[in-house]
Amino acid sequence: MGISGRRRSNWVGLCNIVRRQSFNGRTFSVKSEDCVLPVLIIGAGPVGLVLSILLTKLGVKCAILEKNKVFSTHPQAHFINNRSMEVFHKLDGLGDEILRSQPPVEFWRKFIYCTSLTGPILGAVDHMQPQDFDQIVSPVSVAHFSQYKLSRLLLKHLEKLGFRMMNSEKGEHGSIGEREIFMGHECIAINGAEHGVTVTASFLTQGKYITRDIQCHFLVGTDGAGSSVRKSLGINMRGEKDLQKLVSVHFLSQELGQYLIKERPGMLFFIFNKDAIGVLVAHDLKQGEFVLQVPFYPPQQKLEDFSYEMCKRLIFKLVGLELADVNVMDIKPWVMHAEVAEKFLSCNNRIILAGDAAHRFPPAGGFGMNTGIQDAHNLAWKLASVIKGVSSISILNSYELERSQIAQFNTELSVENFKAAMRVPAALGLDPTVANAVHRALNDTVGSILPSVLQRTILDGIFSIGRAQLSDFVLNENNPLGSARLSKLRQIFEEGQSLQLQFPAEDLGFRYRKGALVSEDDNVLNAHEAPTGRRRDYIPCSEPGSRFPHMNVKLLFNPSSKEIFSTLDLVSVDKVEFVLIIAPLKESYCLARAALEVANNFKVPLKVCVMWPKESMNGTGRSEAALTPWENFEDVVEVKSSSDSPSWWDICQMTDRGAILVRPDEHVAWRTKSRIADPIMKMKNVFHIVTGVDCI
């Protein structure tokens, strides 16, 4: 996993480019290691904040720069999927806090399609199924919680870890140390060198902009879709640009929230009528907090057209009546893309992209923030293992290998889900592709000739004709055309062809094909099932690269303890440590002793977990006797929900003669299904492949 000569040559060229973009071409020079941050994070969105929590808990010093002076209160992302909730589950009760703080599930489990919020319902889709709450495949469930509220909780947890918010305008602009979040600091230049990075940041103090240089061993860009880190490195995005342009209107209305709670609670409302079309996101019905998404067609339409008063009128058209308490908070344009960065690493793996800086998805399915959180989870232990000397820097190559393949798949899946969302208006006679084609044609042909007012009139006229398809005259069961369209709509809903919220098979079942893992069969690992955009159930497995299966367990030899916990909790969040799962069998103990010896010799932290079958009470002292002199092991016993529930090894689709090595991010690094002839040599090879350490 070392760096080849060709790769080193490419790296030198890139770092020279980065230097030319800095102010004076300074190279990285350090007088004292105390002056250098191990990790500097650019961007204090959820991904940057989660990464800082994970690194700090793993004992890695870090700090954050954020270009904005204050945190946004625009709700943005709001769906937290199962895997992200599993990450939060292990962060000092953060997952439980989210579940307590979110709106009741009954308020957001449905997507509703209607002619207005007070008018006829065209259809409703319930996206929650009984198995989503039974905690059989995961110790937690999904959540509906606005991004700005999540950021507040993350900041509260960082404060508990000793982080401080720093404000340069108040004169707080000394040297940047660990556990500090500097607001109002914009990254304007990056200077990469072989052993570290110098970042030049600009900030306002006492009415003047000044700059400061910050030295770090690793720089992580979590600074969003318009990432300054990515742009400084000249890294391009690949995929589909400009899928759709929209305007996002954040508003409050207790009156609307209370009405919807009583009459038709839901998360998303797709509204189609002859006067207006839009999608309403109900972030919190009880608090009356909403975001309205409406199509935007510049340059014929201008952002200034969306005044607060105009937005109120638009809301009233979509609601179907005037509300007395509408308070428009914010109006923002945004563009939907489906792109992945051509690479996630730069400058000898010293500069790293994560979150929206590395990938931009349509919001359909909520993949954006969730994929970013899982980027951070994948990256944190690898950075910590390099900084602590457990792994070589080459292990970071596996971050790009693993996360880029997931980003690409999630891009394809979110595009398929976006296409599914478009099936509903298309069935109603409003094909969005036609609207976009008309807009492009107008821009590409007469757009440069006709006055802008006339262009706007033409566009409005065409869209008015399209919305006429939604009139009561057309859209009713007595009109043959309307009846056929309503029938098609029902078919779309019944067959699950509309926009989906949950993707359990992809959420919990995503698997790394290559990276910090030992592949079993290249042909199987290279198989790639194309995303369908439809919900598929998750089937647990223990194949290398997959997320470690969940099962409830408890400590074996502590009869007084009634605590039940997840197998995921066997993996520590407070240290970089691999976990080897075995059954209490002679051959498995032999393998465990070999693994512990190899791990000790090469300073790879390892814990052995002995998985006992349900109702095992006669194994007292067996593991201790079998594993002496090693002490880093624990015995746990299966906790089954019923007598016919599958055993641990059945869930893993293995027999108890196998063994599973789990990484610090709860993904399977390696497994064996049978006895190993030379366990020492085998474990040397496994740890070499997974960590990059020369164990051979």
NUDOSE-16793 format. One line per 4 residues: their letters; for each residue x, y, z of C-alpha. Coordinates in steps of 0.5 Angstrom, whole numbers, plus 2048, in hexadecimal, padded with zeros to 3 digits. Layout:
! NUDOSE-16793
a	X,Y,Z; ... .
This chain:
! NUDOSE-16793
mgis	800,800,800; 806,805,7FF; 806,80B,7FB; 809,809,7F4 .
grrr	80E,80D,7F0; 809,80F,7EB; 804,811,7F1; 809,815,7F4 .
snwv	80B,819,7EE; 804,81B,7ED; 803,81D,7F4; 809,822,7F3 .
glcn	806,825,7ED; 800,826,7F1; 803,829,7F7; 807,82E,7F2 .
ivrr	800,830,7EF; 7FD,831,7F6; 803,835,7F8; 803,83A,7F2 .
qsfn	7FC,83B,7F5; 7FE,83D,7FC; 801,844,7FD; 808,844,7FD .
grtf	80A,83C,7FB; 80C,83B,803; 80E,834,804; 80C,830,80A .
svks	811,831,810; 810,830,817; 814,832,81D; 810,82E,822 .
edcv	80B,828,822; 807,82C,827; 806,831,822; 803,82C,81D .
lpvl	7FB,82A,81D; 7FB,823,81C; 7F4,824,818; 7F1,82A,815 .
iiga	7EA,82A,813; 7E7,82F,80E; 7E0,830,80F; 7DB,82F,815 .
gpvg	7D5,82C,812; 7D3,825,815; 7D8,821,811; 7DE,826,814 .
lvls	7DB,826,81B; 7DA,81E,81B; 7E1,81D,819; 7E4,821,81E .
illt	7E0,81E,824; 7E2,817,821; 7E9,819,821; 7E9,81C,827 .
klgv	7E6,816,82A; 7EC,812,827; 7F1,817,82A; 7F3,81B,824 .
kcai	7F4,822,825; 7F0,826,820; 7ED,82D,81F; 7E7,830,81A .
lekn	7E7,836,815; 7E0,839,813; 7E0,83E,80E; 7D9,840,810 .
kvfs	7D9,845,817; 7D2,841,819; 7CF,83A,818; 7C9,83A,813 .
thpq	7C2,839,816; 7C0,837,80F; 7BD,830,810; 7C0,82D,80A .
ahfi	7C1,825,80B; 7BD,822,810; 7BD,81A,80F; 7C2,816,813 .
nnrs	7C2,80F,810; 7C3,809,814; 7CB,808,813; 7CC,810,815 .
mevf	7C8,80E,81B; 7CC,808,81D; 7D2,80D,81D; 7CE,812,822 .
hkld	7CC,80C,826; 7D3,80B,828; 7D5,813,82A; 7D3,814,831 .
glgd	7CC,813,830; 7CB,818,82A; 7C7,813,826; 7C2,812,82C .
eilr	7C2,81A,82D; 7C0,81B,825; 7BA,815,826; 7B7,819,82C .
sqpp	7B8,820,829; 7B5,81E,822; 7AD,81F,820; 7A9,819,821 .
vefw	7AA,813,81C; 7A2,814,81B; 7A3,81B,818; 7A8,819,813 .
rkfi	7A8,812,810; 7A4,814,80A; 7A5,818,804; 79E,81B,801 .
ycts	79C,81D,7FA; 797,822,7FA; 794,828,7F6; 795,82C,7FC .
ltgp	796,82B,803; 78E,82C,804; 78C,829,7FE; 78B,822,7FB .
ilga	791,81D,7FD; 793,819,7F6; 797,814,7FA; 79B,813,800 .
vdhm	7A1,80E,802; 7A3,80C,809; 7AA,80B,809; 7AB,807,80F .
qpqd	7AA,800,810; 7A9,7FC,816; 7B0,7F9,816; 7B3,800,816 .
fdqi	7B2,800,81D; 7B3,7F9,820; 7BB,7FA,820; 7BC,7F3,81E .
vspv	7C1,7F5,819; 7C3,7FC,81C; 7C4,7FE,823; 7C0,805,821 .
svah	7BB,808,81C; 7BB,80D,817; 7BA,815,819; 7B7,81B,816 .
fsqy	7BB,821,819; 7BD,827,816; 7C4,828,814; 7C5,82F,818 .
klsr	7C2,82B,81E; 7C7,826,81D; 7CD,82B,81D; 7CA,82E,824 .
lllk	7CB,827,827; 7D1,825,824; 7D4,82C,826; 7D1,82A,82D .
hlek	7D5,824,82D; 7DB,827,82B; 7DB,82C,831; 7DB,826,835 .
lgfr	7E1,824,832; 7E4,82A,834; 7E3,82E,82D; 7E3,835,82D .
mmns	7E0,83A,828; 7E4,840,826; 7E2,846,823; 7E8,84A,81F .
ekge	7E3,851,820; 7E4,851,827; 7EB,850,827; 7EC,849,828 .
hgsi	7F1,848,822; 7F7,845,826; 7FB,83E,823; 7F6,839,821 .
gere	7F6,833,826; 7F2,82D,827; 7EB,82C,829; 7E9,833,826 .
ifmg	7E4,835,821; 7E6,83C,81D; 7E0,83F,81A; 7E1,844,814 .
heci	7E7,841,812; 7E7,840,80A; 7ED,83B,807; 7F0,83F,802 .
aing	7F6,83B,800; 7F9,834,801; 800,833,801; 802,82B,801 .
aehg	808,828,803; 80B,821,804; 80A,821,80C; 804,826,80D .
vtvt	800,82C,80A; 800,833,80B; 7F9,836,80B; 7F8,83E,80A .
asfl	7F2,840,80D; 7EE,847,80C; 7EA,84A,812; 7E7,851,814 .
tqgk	7EA,854,81A; 7E9,85B,81C; 7E6,85D,816; 7EC,85A,812 .
yitr	7ED,854,80E; 7F3,851,810; 7F6,84A,80F; 7FA,844,813 .
diqc	7FE,83E,811; 7FC,838,814; 800,831,814; 7FD,82A,815 .
hflv	7FF,823,813; 7F9,822,810; 7F3,827,80D; 7EC,824,80C .
gtdg	7E7,828,807; 7E0,827,80A; 7DE,82E,807; 7D8,82C,803 .
agss	7D6,82C,7FB; 7DA,832,7FA; 7E0,830,7FD; 7E6,835,7FD .
vrks	7EB,82F,7FF; 7E9,82B,7F9; 7E9,831,7F4; 7F0,833,7F7 .
lgin	7F3,82C,7F5; 7EF,82D,7EE; 7EB,826,7EF; 7E6,826,7EB .
mrge	7DF,823,7EC; 7DC,81D,7E7; 7D5,81C,7E6; 7CE,81F,7E4 .
kdlq	7CE,827,7E5; 7C8,82B,7E6; 7C3,826,7E6; 7BE,82B,7E9 .
klvs	7BE,832,7EC; 7BA,834,7F2; 7B8,839,7F7; 7B8,837,7FE .
vhfl	7B3,83B,802; 7B4,83A,80A; 7AD,83C,80E; 7AA,83B,814 .
sqel	7A2,83A,815; 79F,837,81C; 798,838,818; 79B,833,813 .
gqyl	79E,82F,817; 798,82D,81C; 794,82D,816; 798,827,813 .
iker	799,824,819; 792,823,81A; 790,822,812; 796,81F,80E .
pgml	79C,81E,812; 7A2,81D,80E; 7AA,81E,80C; 7A9,820,805 .
ffif	7A3,823,801; 7A3,823,7FA; 79E,829,7F7; 79C,829,7F0 .
nkda	796,82E,7EE; 795,833,7E8; 798,839,7EC; 79E,836,7EF .
igvl	7A2,830,7F0; 7A7,82F,7F6; 7AA,82A,7FB; 7A9,82B,802 .
vahd	7AE,828,807; 7AB,828,80E; 7B1,828,813; 7AD,829,819 .
lkqg	7A5,829,819; 7A5,82B,820; 7A9,831,820; 7A6,833,819 .
efvl	7AD,833,815; 7AD,831,80E; 7B1,832,808; 7AD,833,801 .
qvpf	7B1,831,7FB; 7AF,834,7F4; 7B2,833,7ED; 7B6,839,7EB .
yppq	7B8,83B,7E4; 7BD,840,7E3; 7BF,845,7E0; 7B7,846,7DE .
qkle	7B6,846,7E5; 7BA,849,7EA; 7BB,848,7F2; 7B9,84F,7F3 .
dfsy	7B2,84D,7F0; 7B1,848,7F6; 7B0,84E,7FB; 7AD,84C,802 .
emck	7A6,84F,800; 7A6,84B,7F9; 7A9,844,7FD; 7A3,845,802 .
rlif	79E,846,7FC; 7A1,83F,7F9; 7A0,83C,800; 799,83E,800 .
klvg	798,83B,7F9; 79B,834,7FB; 797,834,802; 791,836,7FF .
lela	78F,83C,804; 792,842,807; 796,840,80E; 796,846,813 .
dvnv	79D,844,816; 7A2,843,810; 7A9,845,812; 7AE,844,80C .
mdik	7B5,844,80F; 7B9,843,809; 7B9,842,802; 7BF,83E,7FE .
pwvm	7C0,83C,7F7; 7C4,835,7F6; 7C6,830,7F0; 7C5,829,7F0 .
haev	7CB,825,7EE; 7CD,81E,7EE; 7D5,81E,7EE; 7DB,81A,7F1 .
aekf	7E2,81D,7F2; 7E7,81A,7ED; 7EB,819,7F3; 7EA,81A,7FB .
lscn	7F2,81A,7FD; 7F7,81F,7FB; 7FF,820,7FD; 801,81A,7FF .
nrii	7FA,818,803; 7FB,81F,807; 7F5,822,804; 7EE,81F,804 .
lagd	7E7,820,802; 7E1,81E,806; 7DA,81F,805; 7D7,824,800 .
aahr	7DE,826,7FE; 7DF,81F,7FB; 7D8,81D,7F9; 7D1,821,7F7 .
fppa	7CB,81D,7F7; 7C3,81F,7F5; 7C0,81F,7FC; 7BB,819,7FA .
ggfg	7BD,814,7FF; 7C1,819,804; 7C7,816,802; 7CB,81C,802 .
mntg	7CD,81E,80A; 7CC,816,80B; 7D2,814,806; 7D6,81A,809 .
iqda	7D5,817,810; 7D7,810,80E; 7DD,814,80A; 7DF,816,811 .
hnla	7DE,810,815; 7E3,80C,810; 7E8,812,810; 7E9,813,817 .
wkla	7EC,80C,819; 7F0,80C,813; 7F3,813,815; 7F4,811,81C .
svik	7F7,80B,81B; 7FC,80F,816; 7FD,814,81B; 7FE,80F,821 .
gvss	803,80B,81D; 7FE,805,81C; 7FE,805,815; 802,808,80F .
isil	800,80E,80C; 7FE,80A,806; 7F8,807,809; 7F4,80E,807 .
nsye	7F4,80B,800; 7EF,807,803; 7EB,80D,805; 7EA,80F,7FE .
lers	7E9,808,7FB; 7E4,806,800; 7E0,80D,800; 7E0,80F,7F9 .
qiaq	7DD,808,7F7; 7D7,809,7FC; 7D7,811,7F9; 7D6,80E,7F2 .
fnte	7D1,809,7F4; 7CD,80E,7F8; 7CD,813,7F2; 7CA,80E,7EE .
lsve	7C5,80C,7F3; 7C3,813,7F5; 7C2,815,7ED; 7BE,80F,7EC .
nfka	7BA,811,7F2; 7B9,818,7EF; 7B7,815,7E9; 7B1,811,7ED .
amrv	7AF,818,7F0; 7AE,81A,7E9; 7A9,815,7E7; 7A4,818,7EB .
paal	7A3,81F,7E8; 7A5,81B,7E1; 79F,817,7E2; 79B,81D,7E3 .
gldp	79D,820,7DD; 7A2,824,7DF; 7A9,821,7DD; 7AE,825,7E0 .
tvan	7B3,823,7DB; 7AF,827,7D6; 7AF,82D,7DA; 7B6,82C,7DB .
avhr	7B7,82B,7D3; 7B3,832,7D2; 7B7,836,7D7; 7BD,833,7D3 .
alnd	7BB,835,7CC; 7B8,83C,7CE; 7BF,83D,7D1; 7C3,83A,7CB .
tvgs	7BF,83D,7C5; 7BB,844,7C6; 7BE,845,7CD; 7C3,84A,7CB .
ilps	7BF,84D,7C6; 7B8,84F,7CA; 7B7,853,7D0; 7B7,850,7D6 .
vlqr	7B0,852,7D8; 7AE,84F,7D2; 7B2,849,7D3; 7AF,848,7DA .
tild	7A8,849,7D7; 7A9,844,7D2; 7AB,83F,7D8; 7A6,841,7DC .
gifs	7A1,840,7D7; 7A3,839,7D5; 7A3,837,7DC; 79C,839,7DD .
igra	79A,835,7D8; 79E,82F,7DB; 79A,830,7E2; 794,830,7DE .
qlsd	794,829,7DE; 793,829,7E6; 78C,82D,7E5; 786,82A,7E8 .
fvln	783,829,7E1; 789,825,7DF; 78B,821,7E5; 785,81D,7E7 .
ennp	782,816,7E7; 77C,818,7E2; 781,81B,7DD; 784,815,7D9 .
lgsa	78B,818,7D9; 78B,81A,7E0; 789,813,7E2; 78E,810,7DE .
rlsk	793,815,7E1; 791,813,7E8; 791,80C,7E7; 798,80C,7E5 .
lrqi	799,810,7EB; 796,80B,7F0; 79A,805,7EC; 7A1,809,7ED .
feeg	79F,80A,7F5; 79D,802,7F5; 7A3,800,7F2; 7A8,804,7F6 .
qslq	7AA,808,7F0; 7AA,80F,7F3; 7AF,812,7F7; 7B2,80E,7FD .
lqfp	7B4,810,804; 7B8,80A,806; 7BD,805,803; 7BF,800,808 .
aedl	7C3,7FB,803; 7C7,801,802; 7C7,805,808; 7C9,7FF,80D .
gfry	7CC,7FA,807; 7D1,7FE,803; 7D7,7FB,802; 7DE,7FD,801 .
rkga	7E1,7F9,7FB; 7E8,7FB,7FC; 7EC,7FE,801; 7EE,7FD,808 .
lvse	7EC,7F6,808; 7EE,7EF,805; 7E9,7ED,7FF; 7E7,7E6,7FF .
ddnv	7E5,7E5,7F8; 7E6,7EB,7F3; 7E1,7E8,7EE; 7DB,7E9,7F3 .
lnah	7DE,7EF,7F6; 7DE,7F3,7EF; 7D7,7F1,7EE; 7D3,7F7,7EE .
eapt	7CB,7F8,7EF; 7C9,7FE,7EB; 7C4,802,7F0; 7BD,802,7EE .
grrr	7BA,808,7F2; 7B6,803,7F6; 7B6,801,7FD; 7B9,7FA,7FF .
dyip	7BA,7F7,805; 7C1,7F6,809; 7C3,7EF,809; 7C9,7EE,80F .
csep	7D0,7EB,80C; 7D7,7EB,80F; 7DA,7EB,808; 7E1,7F0,808 .
gsrf	7DF,7F7,807; 7D8,7F6,80A; 7D5,7FA,810; 7D6,7F5,816 .
phmn	7CF,7F2,818; 7CB,7F4,81E; 7C9,7EF,823; 7C7,7F0,82A .
vkll	7CC,7ED,82F; 7CE,7EE,836; 7D4,7EC,83B; 7D5,7E5,83C .
fnps	7D8,7E4,843; 7D4,7EA,846; 7CE,7E7,849; 7CC,7ED,84D .
skei	7CC,7F2,846; 7C6,7F2,842; 7C9,7F7,83D; 7C7,7F5,836 .
fstl	7CB,7F8,831; 7CD,7F8,829; 7D2,7F4,826; 7D4,7FB,823 .
dlvs	7D6,7FD,82A; 7DB,7F8,82A; 7DF,7FD,826; 7E2,802,82A .
vdkv	7E1,80A,828; 7E6,80C,82D; 7EC,809,82A; 7EF,806,823 .
efvl	7EE,7FE,824; 7EC,7F8,820; 7E7,7F3,823; 7E8,7EB,821 .
iiap	7E2,7E8,822; 7E2,7E0,823; 7DE,7DA,826; 7E1,7D7,82D .
lkes	7E4,7D1,829; 7EB,7CE,829; 7ED,7D0,822; 7EA,7D7,823 .
ycla	7EE,7D9,829; 7F4,7D6,826; 7F3,7DC,820; 7F1,7E1,825 .
raal	7F8,7E0,829; 7FC,7E0,822; 7F8,7E7,821; 7F9,7EA,827 .
evan	801,7E8,827; 801,7EB,820; 7FE,7F1,822; 802,7F2,828 .
nfkv	808,7F1,824; 806,7F7,81F; 803,7FB,824; 7FC,7FA,821 .
plkv	7F7,7FB,826; 7F2,7F5,826; 7ED,7F2,82B; 7EA,7EB,82A .
cvmw	7E3,7EA,82B; 7E0,7E3,82D; 7D9,7E2,82B; 7D5,7DD,82F .
pkes	7CF,7DA,82D; 7C8,7DB,831; 7C8,7D9,838; 7CF,7D7,838 .
mngt	7D1,7D7,840; 7D6,7D1,840; 7DC,7D5,83D; 7DF,7D8,843 .
grse	7E6,7D9,842; 7E7,7D6,83B; 7E9,7DC,837; 7EE,7DE,83D .
aalt	7F1,7D7,83D; 7F1,7D7,835; 7F4,7DE,834; 7F9,7DF,83A .
pwen	7FD,7E3,83A; 7F9,7E8,836; 7F4,7EC,83A; 7F0,7F0,834 .
fedv	7EA,7EC,833; 7E3,7EB,836; 7DE,7E6,836; 7D7,7E8,833 .
vevk	7D0,7E4,832; 7CB,7E4,82D; 7C4,7E7,82F; 7BF,7E5,82B .
sssd	7B8,7E8,82A; 7B5,7E1,82A; 7B7,7DA,82A; 7B6,7D9,822 .
spsw	7BB,7DF,821; 7C1,7DE,81D; 7C8,7DD,821; 7CD,7E2,820 .
wdic	7D1,7DE,81B; 7CB,7DD,817; 7CA,7E4,816; 7D1,7E5,814 .
qmtd	7CF,7DF,80F; 7D5,7DB,812; 7D6,7D5,816; 7D9,7D6,81D .
rgai	7E0,7D3,81B; 7E1,7DA,817; 7E4,7E0,81A; 7E3,7E8,818 .
lvrp	7E7,7EE,818; 7E4,7F4,819; 7E7,7FB,818; 7E6,801,81D .
dehv	7E1,804,818; 7DD,7FD,819; 7DE,7FB,812; 7E0,7F4,811 .
awrt	7E8,7F4,80F; 7E9,7EC,80E; 7E5,7E6,810; 7E7,7DE,810 .
ksri	7E2,7D9,80F; 7E6,7D3,811; 7EC,7D1,815; 7F3,7D4,813 .
adpi	7F9,7D0,812; 7FE,7D5,814; 7FB,7DB,818; 801,7DF,81A .
mkmk	803,7E0,812; 7FB,7E1,810; 7FA,7E6,816; 801,7EA,813 .
nvfh	7FE,7EA,80C; 7F7,7EC,80E; 7FA,7F2,813; 7FF,7F4,80D .
ivtg	7F9,7F5,808; 7F4,7F8,80D; 7F9,7FD,810; 7FF,7FE,80B .
vdci	804,7FC,811; 809,7F8,80F; 808,7F1,813; 80B,7EC,80E .
